């Protein structure tokens, strides 16, 4: 006996489902199907995680392109950024505070 497993909907049936002609499907034995279903469930990444990874990859690509095209701007930004961090650290320690008399 063979089993039809619809890879898009992750459903198994004994017959081809209606409207599944364009979807990816696979014919197999029932024992193979059970193993495939279990492995697909374990391997499947949640929708939010797939979106997060795609979005992060796009943002990193944009960032790399910008940094490659604007090296001087990035260098100047970094210089100011670290200079301000140093100043804030000194203020937290009390080195640059205004002395009242």
Residue pairs with C-beta under 8 A, 6 or more apart in sequence:
1 14
1 29
1 30
2 14
2 27
2 28
2 29
2 30
3 12
3 13
3 14
3 27
3 28
3 29
3 30
3 32
3 33
4 12
4 13
4 14
4 15
4 16
4 17
4 25
4 26
4 27
5 11
5 12
5 25
5 26
5 28
5 33
5 36
5 37
6 12
6 13
6 17
6 20
6 23
6 24
6 25
7 23
7 24
7 25
7 26
7 40
8 23
8 24
9 17
9 23
10 37
10 40
10 41
10 44
11 17
12 33
12 37
16 25
26 36
28 36
66 74
67 74
87 96
90 96
91 97
